[in-house]
Amino acid sequence: METKQVFDKVANKYDLMNDIMSFGTHRYWKECLIDWLQPKPGMSIVDVAGGTGDISKRFLKRVKGIGKANICDPNVNMLENGSKNIHIYENCISRTCAPAENLPFNNKTFDAYIVSFGIRNFNDINKGLEEALRVLKPGGRFMCLEFSKLENSNLAKIYEKYSQMIPKVGKLVVGDEEPYQYLVDTIEKFPSQQEFKEIIKNNGFIDVEYRNIFNGVVAIHSAWKK
Ligand SMILES: C[S@@+](CC[C@H](N)C(=O)[O-])C[C@H]1O[C@@H](n2cnc3c(N)ncnc32)[C@H](O)[C@@H]1O
């Protein structure tokens, strides 16, 4: 199944399924990312693979509308679903339909590049990171929130069992298990926290760090452009 088809199928139930599958904890994980970003008023971010724009909306709430967010995603259905609920800082949001590997922005445009639960879907992670570095201003920050690898092997076994149920829950809520099998498969294939840290470093970023949440169910990577 192609990535575009996956997100076409889930677009109108995307936010609901996120809440169900993560028991609402994706909200907490995203707040952890915004906490670590420590956004300052006047900041401009690009929310790559932004989908319905959850990250941008949280960022704008935090800076009380004194900032700019560009929600960038190749899937127009995801972008449109996100624009249905008018956000209180809608005037600070722009939306761009484009893939991470070919961003239609000038060099050195943004203070921060954020990708939340999106990098697993990139066709080419290195090309995506090259583009991230290009569109960031010098001193700009890259942040990535993604499913990762649990540190504790017993918990990892329990999590594996839970993962096997996800496609079945998808079938119940969205009527199709294939997009959720895709989700489970891409999580499994994604590099570990340490491996991903090296990939980011090898793409020219500095001061690469990561933080695990819930023992590594998800991890946030942070890096800087010199
Ligand atoms: C799981 S959603 C994440 C949405 C949002 N960032 C969040 O945290 O809720 C993944 C998004 O990645 C997008 N995507 C798929 N392929 C992509 C690519 N090559 N470049 C950028 N985004 C892509 C999908 O269209 C989808 O909206």
The ligand as a Gaussian input file, in Angstrom:
#p B3LYP/6-31G(d) Opt

LIG

0 1
 C        0.989000      10.106000      11.168000
 S        0.735000      11.584000      10.266000
 C        1.408000      12.803000      11.350000
 C        0.587000      14.035000      11.431000
 C        0.994000      15.027000      12.506000
 N        2.333000      15.513000      12.314000
 C        0.817000      14.488000      13.896000
 O        1.800000      14.430000      14.644000
 O       -0.302000      14.138000      14.266000
 C        1.973000      11.411000       9.043000
 C        1.904000      12.396000       7.899000
 O        3.045000      12.199000       7.053000
 C        2.664000      12.607000       5.768000
 N        3.643000      12.149000       4.775000
 C        3.667000      10.997000       4.065000
 N        4.716000      10.979000       3.232000
 C        5.393000      12.136000       3.419000
 C        6.569000      12.717000       2.844000
 N        7.283000      12.079000       1.920000
 N        6.917000      13.945000       3.248000
 C        6.219000      14.597000       4.204000
 N        5.114000      14.091000       4.792000
 C        4.705000      12.873000       4.398000
 C        1.269000      12.020000       5.610000
 O        0.549000      12.612000       4.551000
 C        0.675000      12.269000       6.998000
 O       -0.093000      13.435000       7.045000

